[in-house]
Amino acid sequence: MKVLMRGVHLSLTDELRDYANRHLVDPLVKFIDDEATEIEIAMVDINGPKGGVDQECRVTVRMPGFAGMHVTETAETMFHAIDAARDTLEKMITRTLEKRREQSSQGLPQDVRF
């Protein structure tokens, strides 16, 4: 799996990079453990030093054979935005994989389905 991480209007510290790997990338491995999969993470500080609810985590997941999935979550801290993006992505990927399984088993007798 290829992971691209970048900071926009903020510097990516080792702490932030490690947090994103542990809380966003690692939990997604149980769904997508494919070398051709690409995860692009952009961490954005919308207002700069002004403060407020302006920390945004944008994640794009590209898996072979599936349409790209994009999630944008905004929160008061980048850590909360990363967690929210992970939760949304887990639901999205689960739903996508379930749809694929349903489509692949259509037309099969009930006792043969996956």
C-alpha positions in Angstrom: 0.0 0.0 0.0 1.3 3.4 -1.0 0.7 6.2 1.5 1.2 9.9 0.5 1.0 12.4 3.3 1.3 16.2 3.1 0.6 19.3 5.1 -1.0 22.4 3.7 -0.4 25.6 5.6 1.1 23.6 8.4 4.2 21.6 9.0 3.9 17.8 9.3 5.5 17.0 12.6 6.7 13.4 13.4 4.0 13.2 16.1 1.3 14.1 13.6 2.7 11.8 10.9 2.9 8.9 13.5 -0.7 9.6 14.7 -2.0 9.5 11.2 -0.2 6.2 10.5 -1.5 4.6 13.7 -5.0 5.9 13.7 -5.8 6.2 10.0 -3.6 4.0 7.9 -3.2 1.0 10.2 -7.0 0.5 10.8 -7.6 0.5 7.0 -5.2 -2.3 6.4 -7.8 -4.8 7.6 -10.0 -3.8 4.6 -7.3 -3.1 2.0 -4.0 -4.9 2.1 -3.0 -4.5 -1.5 0.2 -3.1 -2.8 -1.6 -1.3 -5.6 -3.8 0.6 -3.2 -2.9 4.3 -2.8 -3.9 6.5 0.2 -3.4 10.2 -0.1 -3.7 12.2 3.1 -3.7 16.0 3.1 -3.8 17.8 6.5 -4.9 21.4 6.1 -5.0 24.4 8.4 -7.7 26.5 6.7 -7.4 29.7 8.7 -3.7 29.6 9.5 -2.9 31.1 12.9 -6.4 32.6 13.4 -7.7 29.5 15.2 -11.2 28.1 15.3 -12.6 25.0 13.8 -10.2 25.0 10.9 -8.2 21.8 10.9 -9.1 19.7 7.9 -8.1 16.1 7.0 -8.7 15.1 3.4 -8.2 11.5 2.5 -8.4 9.9 -0.9 -8.3 6.1 -1.3 -7.7 4.5 -4.7 -8.1 0.7 -4.9 -7.8 -1.3 -8.1 -11.2 -2.2 -9.5 -13.0 0.4 -7.4 -13.9 4.0 -7.9 -11.8 6.4 -5.8 -13.2 7.3 -2.4 -12.7 10.8 -0.9 -13.4 12.0 2.6 -13.0 15.5 4.1 -13.4 16.1 7.8 -13.0 19.3 9.7 -12.5 19.6 13.5 -10.9 21.8 16.1 -7.8 19.7 16.2 -6.0 17.7 13.5 -6.2 14.6 15.8 -10.0 14.8 15.9 -10.2 15.4 12.1 -8.0 12.3 11.5 -10.2 10.2 13.7 -13.4 11.4 12.1 -11.9 10.7 8.6 -11.0 7.2 9.7 -14.5 6.5 11.0 -16.1 7.8 7.8 -13.7 5.9 5.5 -14.2 2.6 7.4 -18.0 2.9 6.8 -17.5 3.8 3.2 -15.1 1.0 2.4 -17.2 -1.6 4.3 -20.3 -0.5 2.3 -18.4 -0.6 -1.0 -17.0 -4.1 -0.3 -20.4 -5.4 0.8 -22.0 -4.1 -2.4 -19.3 -5.8 -4.5 -19.9 -9.1 -2.6 -23.7 -8.8 -3.2 -23.2 -8.2 -6.9 -20.8 -11.1 -7.3 -23.2 -13.5 -5.6 -26.4 -12.5 -7.5 -27.8 -15.3 -9.5 -26.2 -18.1 -7.3 -28.5 -20.4 -5.3 -28.8 -19.5 -1.6 -26.7 -22.4 -0.4 -23.8 -21.4 -2.6 -23.6 -17.7 -1.7 -20.6 -16.4 0.1 
